[in-house]
Structures are given as structure tokens and as C-alpha cells.
Amino acid sequence: MAHPSSQLQQSIFRVLTGDAALTGLLGGPKVFDRRPERAAFPYLTLGRTAVVDWSTGTEDGSEHILTLHIWARGGGKQETYAIMDRVTETLNDAALPVDGHHLVNLQLQFAEARQEPDSLTYHGILRFRAVTEPLA
């Protein structure tokens, strides 16, 4: 069985690339595991994931902190905000499948949009918190 963070990331990837409104904003299913060298703007990358033990005295669990990055250029900060809003609408409180685990919750914890220094590129950052428990 794969690690729950890997399963969760796969579910997030499937849901984001399958969302017609988001792919419309991105100009295609441009969701990547790492920043591509020559991808056309805008696009989204799945960033850092941190996992901590969230077990109690009676139940096992994991807390996952997932960071998503939105990269835009031509449409500026408004384009970045629109993509960030759509990702948030799609993922916040979503009931995603995670093989062998139950996704207790998935919630947006942090959002930031900024222009990269000395660049025309806008960078949106979304940080989600998820809690999973293994299925009995």
C-alpha cells in the first residue's frame, strides 16, 4: 500500500486535472509534480508536503501539509487570484479517495499571491491541511 500522502497527492492531481473550469483557466490540464522548464503560463505545480503523526491514544492518524503553487504571467495578479479561487473551491472540504485511508478533512490554511522579484511572473501559494486515518 502506498503512503497516504502519495495517495492524497494522486487524488488531488486527478481532481484538479479533471476540473473543466480549472483547466479552462490554465489553458489545459497543466498540473505538474515539479516546475517544468518550458511550460506555457499559467500552470500549477504540486509543491512540498510535510507529514506529522496525528495519532491519539486510541486511533492512528496523519496530518499532511500540502503546498500548491500557481505560476502566471500574461494575466497578472488577477489571473493568479482566479486560479487560486478555483483550486480552493475544488479542494476545500473535498471528499477525496485515499486508498487504505479515510480523509477526515482537507482545508485551506494559507494563501498568498505575489509578483516574483525582478520578473513578470506572478506566484500564488496555497497551503492545505489534511488529516487521514487508516481504514480498519
trRosetta pair geometry for C-beta under 8 A, 3 or more apart (Angstrom, degrees):
i j d omega theta_ij theta_ji phi_ij phi_ji
1 99 6.7 -157 -150 122 94 107
1 100 4.7 45 -156 -37 139 166
2 6 4.6 -100 162 84 117 128
2 7 5.3 142 90 -53 113 90
2 99 6.7 67 43 68 98 122
3 6 4.6 90 63 5 86 106
3 7 7.1 -160 92 -4 44 86
4 7 5.4 -54 -144 41 38 113
4 8 5.9 41 156 -23 70 105
4 51 8.0 130 71 -127 97 139
4 62 5.8 150 64 51 139 142
4 64 7.3 -131 113 -55 102 134
4 98 5.6 42 -152 171 86 127
4 100 7.4 -121 -85 84 86 97
4 101 4.6 45 -114 -24 118 164
4 132 4.6 -173 173 95 148 160
4 134 7.7 -118 -62 -80 131 71
5 8 5.6 -52 -143 37 31 113
5 9 6.3 32 156 -19 64 105
5 49 5.2 129 -171 152 129 145
5 51 5.4 -98 -57 -65 134 131
5 62 7.6 -98 -50 133 89 144
5 64 5.3 164 -104 -120 90 128
5 66 7.9 170 -150 -81 92 102
6 9 5.8 -53 -147 36 29 110
6 10 6.5 31 152 -19 62 105
7 10 5.7 -54 -151 34 31 113
7 11 6.5 31 152 -18 64 104
7 97 7.9 -91 167 123 106 68
7 98 4.5 105 118 -155 120 72
7 99 5.0 -137 -131 33 139 84
7 100 7.3 -160 -56 41 168 92
7 101 6.7 143 77 30 147 119
8 11 5.7 -54 -150 36 33 111
8 12 6.4 34 151 -19 66 105
8 64 6.0 119 65 91 165 173
8 66 7.2 -131 124 -65 123 143
8 96 6.8 94 -140 100 67 135
8 98 5.2 -1 -74 -107 73 119
8 103 7.0 125 -109 -97 103 116
8 130 5.9 156 -154 97 150 163
8 132 6.8 -122 -63 -54 127 138
9 12 5.6 -51 -145 36 34 113
9 13 6.3 39 153 -22 65 104
9 46 6.0 95 -154 -178 108 151
9 49 6.8 -78 -67 -64 123 150
9 66 7.2 177 -88 -127 83 129
10 13 5.6 -51 -148 34 31 115
10 14 6.4 31 154 -18 64 104
11 14 5.8 -53 -148 36 32 110
11 15 6.2 26 157 -16 66 108
11 96 3.9 114 148 173 138 122
11 97 5.6 -177 -108 63 129 63
11 98 6.1 -79 -17 -76 146 68
12 15 6.0 -58 -144 39 29 107
12 16 6.1 22 160 -14 66 111
12 46 7.0 123 99 -110 127 124
12 66 7.1 179 -53 167 167 159
12 68 8.0 -138 165 -79 138 124
12 91 6.6 24 -131 -112 97 121
12 96 6.8 -12 -64 -126 59 166
13 16 6.1 -63 -144 40 24 105
13 17 6.1 10 165 -6 65 113
13 31 5.9 168 -141 120 72 131
13 33 7.9 -12 -96 -73 134 81
13 46 6.8 -49 -76 -50 95 144
14 17 6.3 -64 -140 45 23 100
14 18 5.8 12 163 -11 62 121
15 18 5.9 -66 -141 46 24 107
15 19 6.5 36 157 -39 62 105
15 90 6.2 154 142 164 109 112
15 91 7.1 126 103 -88 138 76
15 94 6.6 72 -166 -177 168 158
15 96 6.3 -87 -34 -107 142 113
16 19 5.9 -47 -149 15 31 115
16 22 5.9 -89 -164 112 69 160
16 31 4.9 110 109 -86 125 159
16 44 6.8 -106 169 86 144 151
16 87 6.8 10 -118 -122 112 87
16 90 6.5 112 -97 121 66 152
16 91 7.7 -5 -70 -59 96 107
17 23 6.9 63 -158 -76 45 113
17 29 4.1 52 -150 -157 91 116
17 31 5.1 -119 -67 30 89 128
19 22 4.0 50 94 19 116 113
19 23 6.4 159 84 -13 60 85
19 86 7.2 154 134 163 140 109
19 90 5.3 -43 -88 -113 159 141
20 23 5.9 -57 -140 41 30 106
20 24 6.2 37 156 -25 64 106
21 24 5.6 -54 -153 32 29 116
21 25 6.7 27 151 -16 62 104
21 86 5.6 -155 119 -142 109 128
22 25 5.7 -54 -151 36 36 110
22 26 6.2 21 155 -7 69 111
22 83 7.2 83 -143 -144 80 74
22 86 4.8 166 -89 136 81 130
22 87 6.6 89 -117 -73 128 65
22 90 6.3 -18 -45 -41 135 152
23 26 5.7 -61 -140 49 34 105
23 27 7.8 -98 170 64 58 14
23 28 5.9 -31 -170 178 92 14
23 29 5.0 -23 -116 -74 118 60
23 30 7.8 129 -134 11 69 68
24 27 7.7 33 -177 -70 26 31
25 42 7.2 -38 142 70 80 134
25 79 7.6 155 -172 -165 96 79
25 82 5.8 -163 -137 122 132 108
25 83 5.1 170 138 -91 136 80
25 86 5.8 177 3 12 155 158
26 29 7.3 76 87 -113 135 13
26 30 4.5 -158 161 43 124 102
26 31 7.5 -37 -140 -49 174 72
26 42 5.6 -107 -127 90 61 92
26 43 6.1 78 -157 -107 110 46
26 44 6.5 -69 -103 -9 136 99
26 83 6.8 88 -69 -120 80 121
27 30 6.7 16 69 -6 78 132
27 40 6.9 -69 91 104 144 118
27 42 7.0 129 10 46 106 73
30 39 6.3 131 -158 -172 119 126
30 40 7.6 -101 -107 67 154 77
30 42 7.3 148 84 106 139 56
30 43 3.9 -94 143 -119 120 92
30 44 6.6 122 108 22 75 73
31 43 7.4 -175 -80 -173 29 81
31 44 4.8 -17 -112 74 72 107
31 45 7.7 158 -164 -92 52 26
31 46 7.1 54 173 -35 92 94
32 35 6.8 119 95 -97 134 22
32 36 5.5 -127 -122 -28 167 99
32 39 6.9 -117 -31 -63 148 159
32 43 6.4 25 1 160 112 125
32 44 7.1 160 23 88 69 53
32 45 5.0 -31 74 -107 90 75
32 46 7.1 -146 97 12 42 79
33 45 7.3 6 114 -157 11 79
33 46 5.5 -31 -125 50 45 111
34 45 6.3 29 -157 -153 16 121
34 46 8.0 -52 -56 60 40 74
35 39 7.8 -128 -174 23 58 126
35 45 5.1 -40 -72 -79 66 158
35 69 7.5 -35 -75 85 103 141
35 71 7.2 88 -127 -35 105 153
36 39 3.9 92 71 -30 122 110
36 43 7.3 -32 31 112 109 166
39 43 4.9 -11 139 -18 137 161
40 43 7.3 117 79 -40 49 112
41 71 6.1 -106 -120 124 93 87
41 72 5.5 118 -179 -142 112 36
41 73 4.0 80 88 15 172 103
41 74 6.2 155 96 -2 118 88
41 121 7.4 -148 -100 -120 144 87
42 70 6.7 6 -177 -179 117 88
42 71 6.2 169 -152 90 68 55
42 72 3.9 -10 -101 -99 113 81
42 73 7.2 -176 -77 13 69 65
42 74 7.8 -113 -40 35 84 88
42 75 7.1 -47 -39 31 123 114
42 79 6.1 -167 -49 148 143 121
42 80 7.5 -177 -123 -86 138 60
42 83 6.1 -137 142 -56 151 154
43 70 7.9 180 95 -151 33 52
43 71 5.5 -7 59 57 74 102
44 68 6.3 -4 -173 -180 107 104
44 69 6.8 155 -159 83 56 52
44 70 5.4 -23 -103 -101 81 65
44 71 7.4 -179 -86 18 30 76
44 83 7.0 -165 -70 170 109 128
44 87 7.0 150 -122 -84 148 136
45 68 7.3 163 83 -161 46 57
45 69 4.6 -9 58 60 94 105
45 71 7.0 38 -5 -12 103 114
46 66 7.6 -40 -160 -173 89 104
46 68 6.2 -33 -113 -109 50 74
47 66 7.8 129 66 177 74 59
47 67 3.8 -52 79 96 120 99
47 68 6.2 -174 13 -94 96 18
47 69 5.1 87 -47 -20 122 104
47 125 8.0 -17 11 -136 158 87
48 65 7.9 -5 115 107 92 92
48 66 8.0 177 95 -148 51 37
48 67 4.7 25 52 32 80 125
49 64 6.2 -19 -166 -167 101 96
49 65 6.9 155 -156 79 48 55
49 66 5.3 -3 -108 -105 87 69
49 67 7.3 -147 -69 18 47 76
50 64 7.4 152 79 -157 47 47
50 65 4.4 -3 55 52 97 107
51 62 5.4 -8 -166 -176 105 117
51 63 7.0 153 -154 79 52 51
51 64 5.3 -13 -100 -101 80 70
51 65 7.7 -158 -70 20 36 70
52 62 7.2 151 75 -159 36 67
52 63 5.0 -14 60 58 88 103
52 65 8.0 32 1 -9 99 103
53 61 7.7 102 -177 81 54 60
53 62 6.6 -52 -116 -108 35 65
53 63 7.8 9 85 16 13 87
54 61 3.9 -67 90 107 97 101
54 62 5.4 139 19 -129 103 8
54 63 4.2 115 -60 -31 127 88
54 131 5.7 -120 120 -137 169 100
55 59 6.6 -160 -150 101 68 51
55 60 4.8 -27 -107 -128 107 47
55 61 5.4 161 -82 34 46 70
56 59 5.1 29 44 46 102 80
56 61 7.1 34 -8 14 80 118
59 133 6.2 -18 166 -139 116 127
60 133 6.4 130 88 -149 67 74
60 134 5.5 7 84 18 123 108
61 104 7.2 4 -140 -17 126 142
61 131 5.9 8 178 -176 121 96
61 132 6.6 166 -155 86 72 43
61 133 4.7 -36 -98 -91 87 78
62 131 7.1 167 84 -152 45 53
62 132 5.2 -8 56 58 94 91
62 133 7.9 175 18 -79 68 36
63 129 6.6 -16 -171 -167 96 95
63 130 7.4 153 -159 82 48 47
63 131 5.5 -22 -102 -99 66 78
64 129 7.2 149 79 -159 55 45
64 130 4.4 -14 59 62 107 97
64 131 7.4 -174 17 -79 78 28
64 132 6.7 34 -12 -2 118 106
65 109 7.5 -50 -134 33 92 152
65 127 6.4 -2 -175 -174 91 104
65 128 7.5 164 -155 84 45 46
65 129 5.8 -16 -102 -102 68 71
66 127 7.1 157 81 -156 45 54
66 128 4.8 -15 62 61 99 95
66 129 7.8 180 21 -81 76 23
66 130 6.5 25 -5 1 117 112
67 125 6.6 -21 -165 -164 101 92
67 126 7.2 151 -156 81 51 50
67 127 5.1 -19 -100 -101 75 78
67 128 7.9 -176 -79 22 29 68
68 87 6.3 -158 111 174 154 151
68 125 7.5 149 79 -157 53 44
68 126 4.5 -11 59 62 101 102
68 127 7.8 -172 21 -78 69 33
68 128 7.2 35 -6 -4 107 106
69 123 6.5 -30 -163 -163 98 90
69 124 7.0 141 -165 78 46 59
69 125 6.0 -13 -106 -102 68 66
69 126 8.0 -160 -71 25 27 73
70 80 5.6 138 111 -147 124 78
70 83 4.8 151 -147 104 143 130
70 84 5.8 -118 4 -66 155 79
70 87 7.2 -145 -65 -12 122 146
70 113 8.0 -27 67 -110 119 90
70 122 7.9 -16 110 112 92 89
70 123 7.1 142 76 -164 61 39
70 124 3.4 -2 53 55 113 112
70 125 7.7 -135 23 -56 78 28
70 126 7.3 57 -16 -9 104 103
71 121 6.2 -21 -162 -167 88 113
71 122 7.5 148 -158 79 39 56
71 123 6.2 -5 -103 -106 65 67
71 124 7.8 -134 -54 27 29 77
72 75 5.8 -57 176 56 125 91
72 76 7.2 -33 122 57 116 6
72 79 4.6 -179 -174 102 150 115
72 80 4.6 -148 31 -70 136 81
72 83 6.7 173 -56 8 130 141
72 121 7.2 139 75 -159 38 62
72 122 4.6 -21 68 62 91 105
72 124 7.3 36 4 -9 109 106
73 120 5.3 59 -153 117 95 99
73 121 5.3 -41 -89 -102 90 60
73 122 6.9 179 -84 14 35 79
74 79 7.1 59 80 -19 68 166
75 78 6.1 -99 156 75 94 85
75 79 2.6 94 97 -48 124 137
75 80 7.6 175 93 -21 97 61
75 82 7.8 -48 133 28 144 126
76 79 5.9 115 57 13 46 99
76 80 7.3 -87 128 -1 39 98
76 122 6.1 98 -169 -36 35 142
77 80 5.3 -54 -150 37 40 117
77 81 6.2 43 152 -21 70 102
77 113 5.7 108 -152 145 92 127
77 115 7.0 -68 -69 -58 102 91
77 122 5.4 -178 -86 -126 55 148
78 81 5.6 -50 -147 36 33 113
78 82 6.4 36 153 -22 64 104
79 82 5.7 -52 -149 33 31 113
79 83 6.6 27 155 -14 64 105
79 122 7.2 134 68 56 95 143
80 83 6.0 -59 -151 38 30 107
80 84 6.2 30 153 -19 66 110
80 113 4.9 134 121 -143 129 120
80 122 4.3 -110 -49 127 140 131
80 123 7.5 25 -132 63 141 8
80 124 4.4 167 -177 -47 102 115
81 84 5.6 -56 -144 39 31 113
81 85 6.2 34 157 -22 66 105
81 113 5.9 -39 -71 -63 75 167
81 124 7.4 174 -71 -98 35 133
82 85 5.8 -52 -148 34 28 112
82 86 6.6 25 155 -17 62 106
83 86 5.8 -56 -149 37 32 109
83 87 6.3 32 154 -18 66 106
83 124 6.5 169 81 35 106 157
84 87 5.9 -55 -147 37 30 110
84 88 6.2 30 155 -19 64 109
84 111 6.0 106 -180 -156 132 122
84 113 6.4 -106 -25 -69 155 113
84 124 4.5 -133 -67 -175 116 145
84 126 6.0 165 -143 -60 90 116
85 88 5.7 -58 -149 38 29 112
85 89 6.3 30 154 -19 66 106
86 89 5.7 -51 -145 36 32 111
86 90 6.2 30 155 -19 64 110
87 90 5.7 -61 -149 39 29 112
87 91 6.0 -1 165 3 68 115
87 126 5.9 -158 106 0 134 168
88 91 6.5 -70 -133 48 24 91
88 92 5.3 21 179 -25 68 119
88 108 5.3 6 -134 -66 100 148
88 111 7.2 -19 -75 -84 133 139
88 126 6.6 -150 -71 -132 87 139
89 92 6.8 -37 -109 29 15 105
90 94 6.8 8 148 -66 53 136
91 94 5.1 -75 -151 -2 36 129
91 106 6.1 -98 168 138 84 125
91 108 7.4 107 91 -61 104 89
91 128 6.1 -72 136 -94 134 153
92 106 6.9 -158 -136 111 27 83
92 107 6.1 48 -145 -133 79 48
92 108 5.0 -39 -93 -15 111 101
92 128 7.7 -145 -89 -119 63 112
93 105 7.1 -32 -114 -154 57 82
93 106 6.5 -168 -73 68 13 78
93 107 6.7 41 -59 -90 65 73
94 106 5.5 -35 49 67 78 137
95 103 6.6 160 -150 75 49 119
96 103 5.5 56 60 -9 76 168
96 106 6.7 42 11 -25 112 155
97 103 7.7 -145 -120 -6 9 121
98 101 4.3 -42 111 72 112 104
98 102 7.3 177 58 -93 108 4
98 103 5.1 118 0 -51 124 97
98 132 5.7 -84 104 -124 162 132
100 134 6.4 -25 151 -144 85 79
100 135 5.7 -131 -171 21 41 107
101 132 4.4 19 166 179 135 118
101 133 6.3 153 -161 76 83 34
101 134 5.5 -57 -103 -104 77 41
101 135 6.2 -138 -94 -23 20 80
102 132 6.6 153 75 -157 45 67
102 133 4.9 -15 55 61 98 90
102 134 7.8 34 12 116 79 6
102 135 6.0 114 -33 -78 89 75
103 106 6.1 -7 173 -37 123 105
103 130 6.3 -46 -150 -168 98 112
103 131 7.6 117 -166 78 52 51
103 132 5.6 -35 -101 -99 52 83
104 130 7.8 135 52 179 75 65
104 131 4.1 -38 56 92 121 102
104 132 6.5 -168 1 -95 87 24
104 133 6.0 73 -48 -9 110 102
105 129 7.8 15 104 105 98 84
105 130 6.8 -165 94 -139 52 52
105 131 5.5 30 42 33 81 99
106 128 5.9 11 -175 174 83 125
106 129 7.6 175 -147 87 41 44
106 130 4.5 -1 -103 -101 77 94
107 128 6.6 158 81 -155 31 77
107 129 5.5 -18 63 59 85 88
107 130 7.8 159 18 -80 60 50
108 111 6.5 4 179 -45 123 105
108 126 6.4 -61 -132 -166 102 100
108 127 7.5 101 -160 77 60 50
108 128 5.7 -49 -97 -100 45 75
109 127 5.0 -59 66 103 100 95
109 128 6.4 142 5 -126 90 21
109 129 4.7 72 -44 -18 129 106
110 125 7.2 -22 119 118 100 99
110 126 7.3 157 88 -157 63 36
110 127 4.0 16 51 42 104 115
111 124 7.4 -13 -166 -173 85 91
111 125 7.0 163 -151 87 40 62
111 126 5.4 1 -106 -106 81 70
111 127 7.6 -147 -64 22 44 71
112 124 7.1 168 89 -153 50 49
112 125 4.6 2 55 51 95 104
113 122 6.5 9 -175 177 92 109
113 123 7.4 168 -150 87 49 45
113 124 4.7 -12 -102 -103 82 80
113 125 7.7 -168 -74 20 40 66
114 122 7.1 172 92 -154 30 69
114 123 5.7 -19 66 61 78 90
115 119 7.0 -174 169 77 81 80
115 120 7.8 -52 -157 -158 107 22
115 121 7.2 134 -158 85 63 45
115 122 5.5 -46 -98 -100 61 69
115 123 7.6 125 -129 15 14 79
116 119 4.0 -9 88 55 106 131
116 121 4.5 5 22 78 126 98
116 122 7.2 -156 -8 -98 81 18
116 123 5.4 82 -58 -18 94 118
